[in-house]
Amino acid sequence: MVVSCEQVWREISNYLDGEVSPELRALMEAHFRECKHCTAVLDGTKNIVHLYADDRLVELPAGFSARWQKGGESMPSPRGTVYGWLIAVAALALLSGSFALAGSIHRHSPHCAPTIPNRRRAFRRR
């Protein structure tokens, strides 16, 4: 019997907790030897479990969450400020400079120049 990647992903937590049957454990271990993607999922899941089980988690100071949530509200909006206007002017200058550069390249390109017919040839009688 072969175990698919989807079955491995569904049972990976149970595998790490030792709550799968010996037959399924052997099949999953054989799958891990062959499938690099599922091995990476296993390693990532082990890392997450290890990080959450670590007792050295940093305690946040009292009131940190409230201050952090309010932090975005206290920042000035660039709209209507000098900084916002400078960004708008710079964007306009870049845009108009791009159009001017594209137009000058087009005008000076020899294969894009309009052809003017030779009037002497056009009116020559035969």
N, C-alpha and C positions, 0 to 999 in steps of 0.2 A: 504494500500500500504506500502511496506517495501523498505527502501533505502539500497543499498549495500555499502560496504566499498569503492569501486571504485568511486561510485557516490559522496560519502561524500568527498573523496580526491579531486575530480574534482571541487567541489563547496565550499571548505573550505575557500578560500579567499573571495568569494562572501558572505559567511555566516558571516565572521568577519566584512566585510564592511557593512553588513545590506542590501545587494542587492539581497536577495533571497525572494521568495514569502512566505507568512505566512504559507502556507501548507508545503512547503519544509523545512522551519525553524522548524516546529513542528516535522516533520519526522526525521530531522537530530538530534534534541535534544533528541528524543526517542532513536535514534541509539547511541548517545553518552552515554546515561545511560546504555546501554547494552554492548557496545563494548569498552573494555579497550584500545585496540590498536588505535582506531580512537580518543579516548579521549586523548591519549598521543600525537598523531599527532596534534590535536587541541591545546593542551597546548604548544607544541614546536613551532607551527606557531605563536601563540600569543606572545611567548617570542621573536621570531625573529622580529616580527613587533614592539614590544616594544623597542628592542635594536636599531633598525634603526630609530625609531622616537625620541630617546633620544637626547636632545640638548647638552648633556655633552660629546659628542665624543671628543676624544683627537686629537688636531691638531698636525700633524707631522711637525718637523722643515723643513725649506727649504733645498732642496737637499737630503733629507733622502732617497727617493726612489732610486736615482742614486747611492748613497753610498752603499745602501743595495744590489743592484743588482751587484755592482762591488766587494762586500765583498767576494763572493765565488771565484772570480778569484785571489784574493790576497793571499789566503791561500796556503801554500806549499803542494804539492802533496806528499803523503807518498811513492810513487813509487820512488825508487832510493835514498831515504834518509836512515839514520841509523835506524830510527823508522820502516820503511818498511821492512828492512832486519831483524830486531828483530822479527817482527810479522811472517815473513816467517820461520825463524829458530824455533820459538816457535811452530808453526803449524806442522813443520816437526818432532820436538821432540815428540809432542803429538801423532802424527800419528804412528811413529815408536814404541813409548812406548805402544800404544794400541795393535799393532801387537805382540810385545814381550810378553805382558801380556796374550793375547789370546792364544799364543803358549804354554806358560808355564802352563796355566790352562789345556789345552788339554793334554799335556804330563803327568801331574800328576793326571789326573782323572782316577780312577780305571776301569771304564766301557769303557774307550776309549783306554786302553793299548792293544797293539797287543798280541794275544795269541801265545805262542810257544808250538807246540805239544811235547808231551813226546816221545822222540825217542825210549825209551825202549819198550813202548807199540806198537809203529808203526812197529817195526821189530821183535816182539816176534812171534815165531812159535807156532802153536797150535797143 
